[in-house]
Amino acid sequence: MGLTRERVAEEAAVMADEIGLGNLTLVALAGRLGVRQPSLYKHIDSMAGLHRDIAVHAKRDLGEVLARASVGRSGADAIASMSDAYRYWALKHPARYEASNLMPAPGDVEDEAVSLAAIQVIADVLTAYHLEGDDAVDAIRAFRSTLHGFVSYETAGAFAWSADINRSFERLVHGFTVALAHWVDTATPHPAG
């Protein structure tokens, strides 16, 4: 049938986007691929392993999307473009987005590498704000949390008010870029002790 581990993961990701990551079964996936379920075990070791493969695929894809969105841009323009790309990708690929937030298992070098590559794109864009050390780490965490929070609420249908969702997102991203311009000033000293 020409199955490979990559093809199984890609088809599983597409199927999961259609029905939900939690609803994905090996029986259904085998049927979609036109094989019997035992044939899948030549390419995956378990459902957990399949989720891991979907996560690696998703993280790599999201990292590439972010990189393309930010290339040739800097500062607030790069952040806005990257934010729009992140949101669009997450809404288009809900199960892959869910999988992209799965933490790598300790020692999973491939998963760790694709996870770091996506975060590095964000770090590279934030260099325009001259943040270093903990300031840079805090900004990366805040940026990821900001986007994840908005997208999570949006995909859950939690934005029922009449105000335009796109405008709300644009204001959120703009507000974040304004905060970045004063990021170092927002640090509070830790109390001794």
N, CA, C and O of each residue as an XYZ file, in Angstrom:
772
protein
N       0.818     -1.203      0.000
C       0.000      0.000      0.000
C       0.859      1.264      0.000
O       0.325      2.368     -0.108
N       2.183      1.120      0.119
C       3.053      2.283      0.134
C       2.993      3.076      1.418
O       3.324      4.262      1.432
N       2.575      2.438      2.500
C       2.505      3.151      3.766
C       3.886      3.363      4.354
O       4.763      2.504      4.259
N       4.058      4.517      4.959
C       5.252      4.834      5.727
C       4.792      5.442      7.042
O       3.627      5.809      7.194
N       5.688      5.542      7.962
C       5.353      6.157      9.241
C       4.873      7.591      9.018
O       3.919      8.036      9.657
N       5.527      8.306      8.122
C       5.165      9.692      7.832
C       3.769      9.777      7.216
O       2.969     10.630      7.601
N       3.479      8.897      6.266
C       2.159      8.931      5.619
C       1.059      8.598      6.616
O       0.000      9.225      6.605
N       1.302      7.616      7.477
C       0.307      7.261      8.496
C       0.050      8.459      9.404
O      -1.102      8.770      9.709
N       1.121      9.139      9.841
C       0.973     10.302     10.724
C       0.246     11.443     10.014
O      -0.606     12.099     10.614
N       0.568     11.681      8.759
C      -0.087     12.758      8.014
C      -1.577     12.484      7.846
O      -2.402     13.374      8.051
N      -1.918     11.266      7.478
C      -3.333     10.930      7.296
C      -4.072     10.959      8.625
O      -5.227     11.379      8.688
N      -3.408     10.514      9.684
C      -4.014     10.569     11.014
C      -4.267     12.017     11.421
O      -5.296     12.322     12.023
N      -3.337     12.905     11.096
C      -3.497     14.321     11.431
C      -4.688     14.926     10.691
O      -5.470     15.672     11.281
N      -4.830     14.613      9.417
C      -5.956     15.116      8.629
C      -7.262     14.584      9.212
O      -8.229     15.329      9.377
N      -7.280     13.303      9.516
C      -8.481     12.688     10.067
C      -8.818     13.288     11.434
O      -9.982     13.561     11.727
N      -7.811     13.489     12.253
C      -8.032     14.064     13.581
C      -8.592     15.481     13.476
O      -9.449     15.866     14.272
N      -8.119     16.258     12.504
C      -8.673     17.600     12.302
C     -10.158     17.533     11.963
O     -10.918     18.437     12.310
N     -10.565     16.483     11.298
C     -11.972     16.331     10.901
C     -12.850     15.872     12.063
O     -13.987     16.326     12.195
N     -12.328     14.963     12.919
C     -13.182     14.340     13.937
C     -12.749     14.635     15.371
O     -13.482     14.326     16.310
N     -11.579     15.222     15.551
C     -11.051     15.494     16.884
C      -9.975     14.496     17.270
O     -10.103     13.302     17.000
N      -8.930     14.974     17.891
C      -7.807     14.121     18.261
C      -8.258     13.003     19.199
O      -7.813     11.862     19.071
N      -9.136     13.330     20.136
C      -9.609     12.331     21.086
C     -10.513     11.281     20.469
O     -10.724     10.225     21.066
N     -11.052     11.547     19.283
C     -11.946     10.591     18.618
C     -11.227      9.716     17.602
O     -11.828      8.813     17.020
N      -9.956      9.978     17.390
C      -9.176      9.204     16.431
C      -8.950      7.800     16.973
O      -8.494      7.629     18.104
N      -9.268      6.803     16.168
C      -9.012      5.412     16.565
C      -8.169      4.739     15.492
O      -8.163      5.153     14.332
N      -7.468      3.707     15.897
C      -6.652      2.968     14.942
C      -7.527      2.205     13.951
O      -7.159      2.048     12.787
N      -8.674      1.735     14.406
C      -9.588      1.028     13.507
C     -10.038      1.958     12.380
O      -9.995      1.588     11.207
N     -10.469      3.168     12.746
C     -10.931      4.130     11.744
C      -9.796      4.555     10.820
O      -9.992      4.693      9.612
N      -8.621      4.760     11.381
C      -7.472      5.158     10.569
C      -7.097      4.057      9.587
O      -6.809      4.335      8.423
N      -7.099      2.816     10.046
C      -6.792      1.693      9.151
C      -7.800      1.634      8.010
O      -7.434      1.416      6.855
N      -9.069      1.829      8.344
C     -10.100      1.828      7.307
C      -9.883      2.926      6.291
O     -10.051      2.718      5.089
N      -9.510      4.091      6.777
C      -9.272      5.223      5.873
C      -8.084      4.959      4.955
O      -8.074      5.379      3.798
N      -7.096      4.268      5.476
C      -5.901      3.960      4.687
C      -6.077      2.704      3.840
O      -5.212      2.371      3.030
N      -7.205      2.003      4.028
C      -7.468      0.810      3.235
C      -6.650     -0.396      3.638
O      -6.341     -1.255      2.812
N      -6.300     -0.457      4.912
C      -5.534     -1.598      5.420
C      -6.228     -2.139      6.672
O      -7.141     -1.517      7.215
N      -5.784     -3.276      7.101
C      -6.290     -3.810      8.372
C      -5.474     -3.208      9.510
O      -4.314     -2.840      9.328
N      -6.085     -3.113     10.670
C      -5.433     -2.465     11.810
C      -4.045     -3.042     12.127
O      -3.132     -2.265     12.407
N      -3.844     -4.366     12.097
C      -2.500     -4.884     12.401
C      -1.410     -4.340     11.476
O      -0.242     -4.270     11.859
N      -1.797     -3.959     10.264
C      -0.809     -3.403      9.319
C      -0.241     -2.075      9.799
O       0.881     -1.710      9.446
N      -1.019     -1.350     10.606
C      -0.537     -0.059     11.120
C       0.662     -0.234     12.045
O       1.515      0.649     12.140
N       0.723     -1.382     12.730
C       1.781     -1.579     13.713
C       3.158     -1.759     13.083
O       4.160     -1.841     13.792
N       3.210     -1.820     11.770
C       4.495     -1.793     11.085
C       5.064     -0.374     11.071
O       6.257     -0.168     10.843
N       4.174      0.610     11.323
C       4.564      2.010     11.198
C       4.399      2.811     12.485
O       4.980      3.888     12.624
N       3.616      2.295     13.419
C       3.434      2.953     14.719
C       3.510      1.886     15.803
O       3.289      0.705     15.538
N       3.821      2.304     17.011
C       3.897      1.314     18.093
C       2.665      1.324     18.996
O       2.414      0.354     19.712
N       1.894      2.415     18.968
C       0.725      2.534     19.834
C      -0.032      3.808     19.470
O       0.422      4.606     18.650
N      -1.183      3.979     20.093
C      -1.928      5.222     19.899
C      -1.117      6.393     20.452
O      -1.079      7.463     19.845
N      -0.475      6.196     21.588
C       0.372      7.262     22.148
C       1.494      7.609     21.172
O       1.833      8.780     20.998
N       2.061      6.600     20.544
C       3.106      6.839     19.553
C       2.583      7.592     18.344
O       3.280      8.433     17.777
N       1.353      7.289     17.952
C       0.741      8.005     16.836
C       0.499      9.461     17.210
O       0.748     10.359     16.406
N       0.017      9.696     18.417
C      -0.176     11.086     18.874
C       1.154     11.829     18.875
O       1.217     12.999     18.498
N       2.201     11.159     19.293
C       3.539     11.772     19.283
C       3.943     12.132     17.860
O       4.463     13.222     17.621
N       3.710     11.226     16.914
C       4.072     11.493     15.515
C       3.245     12.644     14.943
O       3.764     13.465     14.187
N       1.962     12.706     15.303
C       1.123     13.830     14.867
C       1.675     15.125     15.458
O       1.729     16.148     14.774
N       2.080     15.084     16.719
C       2.628     16.276     17.385
C       3.901     16.757     16.700
O       4.066     17.955     16.466
N       4.791     15.844     16.380
C       6.047     16.222     15.712
C       5.745     16.841     14.352
O       6.307     17.876     13.994
N       4.865     16.207     13.608
C       4.467     16.725     12.300
C       3.857     18.127     12.450
O       4.178     19.036     11.685
N       2.980     18.285     13.439
C       2.295     19.566     13.650
C       3.271     20.655     14.072
O       3.200     21.774     13.562
N       4.166     20.357     14.977
C       5.140     21.352     15.445
C       6.045     21.802     14.303
O       6.362     22.984     14.173
N       6.453     20.846     13.481
C       7.301     21.198     12.336
C       6.532     22.114     11.381
O       7.057     23.127     10.918
N       5.287     21.745     11.095
C       4.459     22.532     10.187
C       4.210     23.931     10.746
O       4.351     24.918     10.024
N       3.844     24.025     12.016
C       3.594     25.331     12.625
C       4.862     26.186     12.618
O       4.799     27.380     12.326
N       5.992     25.597     12.933
C       7.254     26.345     12.900
C       7.549     26.909     11.517
O       8.014     28.041     11.386
N       7.274     26.108     10.481
C       7.498     26.575      9.109
C       6.522     27.690      8.744
O       6.888     28.644      8.057
N       5.289     27.565      9.201
C       4.284     28.605      8.941
C       4.716     29.919      9.595
O       4.628     30.978      8.973
N       5.174     29.858     10.831
C       5.622     31.057     11.537
C       6.838     31.675     10.855
O       6.936     32.896     10.728
N       7.754     30.830     10.421
C       8.960     31.335      9.758
C       8.604     32.040      8.446
O       9.117     33.122      8.158
N       7.731     31.427      7.661
C       7.325     32.063      6.393
C       6.622     33.388      6.649
O       6.817     34.351      5.906
N       5.810     33.442      7.692
C       5.052     34.667      7.986
C       5.957     35.806      8.435
O       5.634     36.975      8.221
N       7.078     35.481      9.050
C       7.929     36.527      9.602
C       9.103     36.904      8.705
O       9.770     37.907      8.961
N       9.367     36.130      7.670
C      10.532     36.395      6.831
C      10.409     37.776      6.183
O       9.355     38.138      5.661
N      11.491     38.530      6.227
C      11.537     39.853      5.619
C      10.814     40.927      6.412
O      10.655     42.051      5.935
N      10.376     40.594      7.614
C       9.657     41.553      8.456
C      10.409     41.704      9.766
O      11.260     40.883     10.109
N      10.086     42.763     10.490
C      10.698     42.926     11.810
C       9.741     43.671     12.729
O       8.766     44.280     12.288
N      10.045     43.605     14.006
C       9.280     44.335     14.998
C       7.806     44.002     14.994
O       7.417     42.844     14.840
N       6.979     45.035     15.167
C       5.535     44.855     15.271
C       4.943     44.225     14.009
O       3.989     43.453     14.094
N       5.502     44.549     12.843
C       5.013     43.976     11.590
C       5.220     42.463     11.579
O       4.323     41.721     11.178
N       6.381     42.004     12.013
C       6.669     40.564     12.067
C       5.774     39.871     13.082
O       5.277     38.775     12.823
N       5.565     40.497     14.228
C       4.724     39.897     15.261
C       3.277     39.793     14.786
O       2.625     38.772     15.005
N       2.776     40.831     14.144
C       1.403     40.801     13.637
C       1.242     39.717     12.571
O       0.274     38.957     12.600
N       2.174     39.644     11.646
C       2.102     38.647     10.584
C       2.200     37.232     11.157
O       1.447     36.342     10.761
N       3.120     37.035     12.078
C       3.294     35.727     12.701
C       2.054     35.352     13.517
O       1.635     34.195     13.511
N       1.475     36.311     14.207
C       0.274     36.058     15.010
C      -0.897     35.654     14.134
O      -1.624     34.714     14.456
N      -1.081     36.361     13.028
C      -2.163     36.017     12.098
C      -1.965     34.605     11.543
O      -2.917     33.830     11.445
N      -0.732     34.282     11.185
C      -0.439     32.957     10.633
C      -0.687     31.865     11.677
O      -1.230     30.806     11.364
N      -0.289     32.133     12.897
C      -0.498     31.186     14.004
C      -1.986     30.918     14.183
O      -2.422     29.769     14.248
N      -2.751     31.990     14.262
C      -4.193     31.860     14.480
C      -4.864     31.129     13.318
O      -5.668     30.223     13.537
N      -4.538     31.516     12.095
C      -5.132     30.880     10.923
C      -4.811     29.392     10.911
O      -5.696     28.567     10.682
N      -3.551     29.044     11.155
C      -3.141     27.635     11.137
C      -3.866     26.859     12.234
O      -4.350     25.753     11.993
N      -3.944     27.419     13.417
C      -4.594     26.733     14.538
C      -6.079     26.508     14.274
O      -6.608     25.445     14.599
N      -6.753     27.485     13.694
C      -8.174     27.348     13.405
C      -8.427     26.359     12.270
O      -9.435     25.654     12.262
N      -7.513     26.316     11.327
C      -7.650     25.404     10.186
C      -7.323     23.964     10.573
O      -7.856     23.021      9.987
N      -6.449     23.800     11.557
C      -5.972     22.467     11.957
C      -6.157     22.264     13.465
O      -5.168     22.184     14.193
N      -7.388     22.179     13.943
C      -7.613     22.145     15.392
C      -6.960     20.977     16.119
O      -6.424     21.163     17.211
N      -6.992     19.787     15.545
C      -6.379     18.638     16.221
C      -4.855     18.726     16.171
O      -4.174     18.396     17.141
N      -4.335     19.170     15.041
C      -2.880     19.346     14.954
C      -2.433     20.428     15.932
O      -1.374     20.321     16.549
N      -3.252     21.471     16.065
C      -2.899     22.507     17.033
C      -2.874     21.936     18.442
O      -1.958     22.211     19.217
N      -3.886     21.139     18.769
C      -3.909     20.493     20.083
C      -2.655     19.639     20.280
O      -2.027     19.683     21.338
N      -2.301     18.874     19.271
C      -1.119     18.011     19.357
C       0.168     18.820     19.450
O       1.128     18.391     20.089
N       0.190     19.986     18.817
C       1.413     20.802     18.844
C       1.740     21.298     20.243
O       2.863     21.724     20.509
N       0.765     21.243     21.133
C       0.989     21.680     22.511
C       1.387     20.542     23.444
O       1.574     20.760     24.641
N       1.516     19.332     22.907
C       1.969     18.210     23.724
C       3.473     18.336     23.968
O       4.241     18.591     23.040
N       3.876     18.160     25.197
C       5.299     18.270     25.534
C       6.055     17.035     25.053
O       5.522     15.927     25.098
N       7.286     17.217     24.596
C       8.088     16.056     24.188
C       8.395     15.161     25.390
O       8.590     15.641     26.506
N       8.432     13.871     25.140
C       8.859     12.939     26.180
C      10.356     13.149     26.418
O      11.087     13.455     25.476
N      10.818     12.990     27.650
C      12.251     13.144     27.914
C      13.069     12.228     27.005
O      12.804     11.031     26.895
N      14.061     12.819     26.364
C      14.950     12.057     25.503
C      14.458     11.902     24.067
O      15.151     11.292     23.253
N      13.291     12.431     23.735
C      12.786     12.354     22.363
C      13.427     13.499     21.580
O      12.887     14.603     21.509
N      14.567     13.217     21.008
C      15.397     14.236     20.374
C      14.670     14.917     19.213
O      14.747     16.136     19.063
N      13.973     14.141     18.402
C      13.279     14.729     17.252
C      12.177     15.683     17.714
O      12.065     16.797     17.201
N      11.374     15.254     18.669
C      10.282     16.095     19.162
C      10.841     17.349     19.830
O      10.318     18.444     19.626
N      11.889     17.197     20.619
C      12.506     18.359     21.261
C      13.032     19.343     20.218
O      12.899     20.556     20.379
N      13.630     18.818     19.150
C      14.205     19.687     18.114
C      13.129     20.495     17.391
O      13.299     21.695     17.176
N      12.015     19.844     17.009
C      10.973     20.599     16.299
C      10.264     21.567     17.238
O       9.823     22.634     16.811
N      10.152     21.206     18.510
C       9.557     22.117     19.496
C      10.407     23.370     19.636
O       9.889     24.487     19.621
N      11.703     23.179     19.770
C      12.619     24.312     19.919
C      12.704     25.149     18.648
O      12.855     26.369     18.715
N      12.609     24.503     17.496
C      12.693     25.246     16.230
C      11.540     26.237     16.111
O      11.742     27.371     15.676
N      10.342     25.822     16.490
C       9.190     26.728     16.420
C       9.355     27.884     17.403
O       9.048     29.030     17.073
N       9.830     27.591     18.589
C      10.046     28.636     19.593
C      11.174     29.571     19.155
O      11.140     30.768     19.440
N      12.169     29.021     18.464
C      13.289     29.848     18.000
C      12.828     30.892     16.994
O      13.373     31.995     16.962
N      11.840     30.570     16.177
C      11.303     31.553     15.234
C      10.762     32.753     16.007
O      11.008     33.902     15.641
N      10.027     32.474     17.074
C       9.494     33.556     17.915
C      10.636     34.341     18.548
O      10.620     35.572     18.560
N      11.622     33.626     19.072
C      12.770     34.292     19.698
C      13.489     35.192     18.704
O      13.903     36.300     19.046
N      13.635     34.715     17.475
C      14.316     35.509     16.452
C      13.549     36.800     16.149
O      14.152     37.861     15.989
N      12.230     36.705     16.073
C      11.423     37.901     15.810
C      11.542     38.887     16.969
O      11.600     40.098     16.755
N      11.577     38.370     18.185
C      11.636     39.253     19.351
C      12.996     39.912     19.541
O      13.126     40.798     20.387
N      14.010     39.510     18.784
C      15.321     40.165     18.909
C      15.238     41.645     18.542
O      16.077     42.434     18.976
N      14.250     42.025     17.760
C      14.080     43.437     17.397
C      13.853     44.303     18.631
O      14.057     45.516     18.583
N      13.435     43.693     19.729
C      13.158     44.440     20.961
C      14.336     44.412     21.938
O      14.228     44.904     23.061
N      15.453     43.838     21.508
C      16.699     43.841     22.273
C      16.531     43.265     23.680
O      17.067     43.802     24.650
N      15.789     42.180     23.774
C      15.578     41.523     25.057
C      16.616     40.425     25.232
O      16.972     39.729     24.280
N      17.085     40.285     26.433
C      18.101     39.280     26.711
C      17.737     38.499     27.961
O      16.968     38.965     28.801
N      18.299     37.308     28.071
C      18.158     36.512     29.282
C      16.711     36.252     29.662
O      15.890     35.881     28.823
N      16.408     36.454     30.946
C      15.064     36.200     31.458
C      14.020     37.101     30.819
O      12.868     36.694     30.668
N      14.399     38.321     30.441
C      13.445     39.217     29.770
C      12.967     38.593     28.458
O      11.780     38.647     28.136
N      13.891     38.003     27.710
C      13.529     37.359     26.450
C      12.654     36.134     26.696
O      11.656     35.927     26.006
N      13.030     35.328     27.676
C      12.240     34.133     27.998
C      10.828     34.521     28.425
O       9.853     33.910     27.988
N      10.720     35.534     29.275
C       9.402     35.991     29.725
C       8.555     36.468     28.556
O       7.357     36.189     28.501
N       9.167     37.186     27.621
C       8.438     37.702     26.463
C       7.966     36.562     25.557
O       6.846     36.597     25.048
N       8.803     35.571     25.358
C       8.421     34.412     24.544
C       7.246     33.688     25.195
O       6.277     33.333     24.523
N       7.338     33.474     26.495
C       6.246     32.801     27.211
C       4.954     33.612     27.132
O       3.876     33.054     26.926
N       5.065     34.911     27.294
C       3.879     35.772     27.247
C       3.254     35.751     25.852
O       2.032     35.687     25.715
N       4.083     35.805     24.835
C       3.582     35.791     23.464
C       2.850     34.489     23.164
O       1.730     34.499     22.653
N       3.486     33.381     23.483
C       2.861     32.073     23.236
C       1.565     31.928     24.026
O       0.566     31.430     23.506
N       1.583     32.361     25.274
C       0.387     32.257     26.121
C      -0.745     33.139     25.601
O      -1.913     32.750     25.626
N      -0.388     34.316     25.136
C      -1.377     35.238     24.596
C      -2.081     34.627     23.386
O      -3.310     34.614     23.314
N      -1.302     34.128     22.449
C      -1.886     33.537     21.245
C      -2.674     32.273     21.580
O      -3.784     32.074     21.084
N      -2.098     31.429     22.417
C      -2.761     30.172     22.767
C      -4.088     30.435     23.483
O      -5.091     29.777     23.207
N      -4.084     31.387     24.392
C      -5.308     31.696     25.114
C      -6.411     32.164     24.180
O      -7.546     31.697     24.274
N      -6.086     33.076     23.286
C      -7.091     33.602     22.368
C      -7.621     32.498     21.461
O      -8.832     32.331     21.314
N      -6.706     31.748     20.856
C      -7.103     30.688     19.926
C      -7.906     29.608     20.651
O      -8.874     29.089     20.095
N      -7.531     29.268     21.855
C      -8.258     28.245     22.613
C      -9.692     28.684     22.900
O     -10.629     27.900     22.749
N      -9.858     29.925     23.310
C     -11.205     30.440     23.533
C     -11.995     30.497     22.227
O     -13.176     30.151     22.190
N     -11.337     30.933     21.166
C     -12.038     31.056     19.890
C     -12.497     29.697     19.376
O     -13.639     29.558     18.936
N     -11.633     28.702     19.425
C     -12.014     27.378     18.933
C     -13.083     26.733     19.805
O     -13.841     25.886     19.333
N     -13.147     27.128     21.072
C     -14.176     26.591     21.971
C     -15.508     27.327     21.822
O     -16.496     26.952     22.453
N     -15.538     28.377     20.987
C     -16.768     29.135     20.780
C     -17.093     30.058     21.935
O     -18.257     30.393     22.156
N     -16.075     30.474     22.674
C     -16.289     31.280     23.878
C     -16.432     32.777     23.603
O     -16.658     33.553     24.531
N     -16.304     33.189     22.352
C     -16.427     34.604     22.028
C     -17.786     34.860     21.371
O     -17.870     35.065     20.161
N     -18.833     34.846     22.170
C     -20.190     34.968     21.636
C     -20.675     36.413     21.529
O     -21.707     36.662     20.907
N     -19.971     37.353     22.109
C     -20.422     38.734     22.051
C     -20.376     39.261     20.631
O     -19.715     38.681     19.769
N     -21.071     40.350     20.387
C     -21.215     40.849     19.024
C     -19.970     41.552     18.485
O     -19.853     41.726     17.272
N     -19.058     41.952     19.329
C     -17.850     42.649     18.850
C     -17.060     41.748     17.901
O     -16.993     40.534     18.090
N     -16.471     42.359     16.887
C     -15.739     41.633     15.859
C     -14.533     40.905     16.454
O     -13.679     41.526     17.087
N     -14.467     39.599     16.252
C     -13.377     38.780     16.803
C     -12.045     39.173     16.178
O     -11.027     39.222     16.869
N     -12.043     39.453     14.885
C     -10.787     39.830     14.218
C     -10.229     41.121     14.809
O      -9.025     41.239     15.036
N     -11.117     42.093     15.056
C     -10.666     43.342     15.665
C     -10.094     43.082     17.062
O      -9.067     43.650     17.431
N     -10.758     42.229     17.827
C     -10.264     41.900     19.166
C      -8.871     41.283     19.089
O      -7.994     41.599     19.892
N      -8.681     40.401     18.115
C      -7.369     39.758     17.970
C      -6.311     40.787     17.577
O      -5.211     40.798     18.131
N      -6.646     41.641     16.628
C      -5.692     42.677     16.208
C      -5.302     43.585     17.374
O      -4.135     43.949     17.521
N      -6.276     43.946     18.195
C      -5.976     44.803     19.352
C      -5.121     44.071     20.366
O      -4.229     44.666     20.971
N      -5.379     42.800     20.558
C      -4.570     42.003     21.476
C      -3.113     41.981     21.026
O      -2.204     42.224     21.819
N      -2.902     41.688     19.754
C      -1.539     41.618     19.220
C      -0.881     42.994     19.273
O       0.285     43.113     19.649
N      -1.622     44.023     18.899
C      -1.065     45.379     18.966
C      -0.695     45.742     20.408
O       0.369     46.308     20.661
N      -1.578     45.412     21.339
C      -1.295     45.680     22.750
C      -0.042     44.968     23.214
O       0.730     45.508     24.007
N       0.161     43.753     22.719
C       1.368     43.016     23.087
C       2.611     43.712     22.539
O       3.625     43.795     23.232
N       2.546     44.211     21.309
C       3.720     44.895     20.747
C       3.996     46.195     21.499
O       5.154     46.575     21.671
N       2.956     46.871     21.942
C       3.153     48.074     22.760
C       3.843     47.697     24.064
O       4.767     48.379     24.505
N       3.393     46.612     24.674
C       4.017     46.151     25.922
C       5.478     45.773     25.690
O       6.329     46.034     26.540
N       5.772     45.160     24.546
C       7.155     44.764     24.260
C       8.097     45.954     24.219
O       9.255     45.858     24.627
N       7.596     47.068     23.729
C       8.438     48.270     23.649
C       8.879     48.732     25.036
O       9.864     49.461     25.160
N       8.163     48.317     26.074
C       8.480     48.694     27.455
C       8.700     47.462     28.327
O       8.551     47.525     29.547
N       9.053     46.352     27.704
C       9.113     45.072     28.399
C      10.051     45.083     29.597
O       9.701     44.594     30.672
N      11.215     45.627     29.415
C      12.202     45.630     30.504
C      11.676     46.425     31.699
O      11.978     46.103     32.848
N      10.888     47.464     31.422
C      10.326     48.283     32.503
C       9.279     47.537     33.324
O       8.965     47.944     34.443
N       8.735     46.445     32.777
C       7.674     45.725     33.488
C       8.213     44.727     34.505
O       7.447     44.166     35.288
N       9.508     44.504     34.500
C      10.092     43.539     35.437
C       9.961     44.033     36.852
O      10.215     45.202     37.142
N       9.571     43.154     37.717
C       9.498     43.505     39.140
C      10.579     42.732     39.876
O      10.793     41.548     39.615
N      11.249     43.392     40.782
C      12.305     42.694     41.513
C      11.699     41.610     42.415
O      10.630     41.791     42.999
N      12.401     40.494     42.511
C      11.957     39.416     43.388
C      12.352     39.756     44.821
O      13.470     40.210     45.064
N      11.444     39.541     45.770
C      11.807     39.827     47.158
C      12.899     38.880     47.628
O      12.933     37.711     47.244
N      13.765     39.386     48.442
C      14.841     38.551     48.979
C      14.248     37.487     49.888
O      13.245     37.703     50.567
N      14.889     36.350     49.878
C      14.457     35.387     50.858
C      14.144     34.096     50.324
O      13.764     33.194     51.070
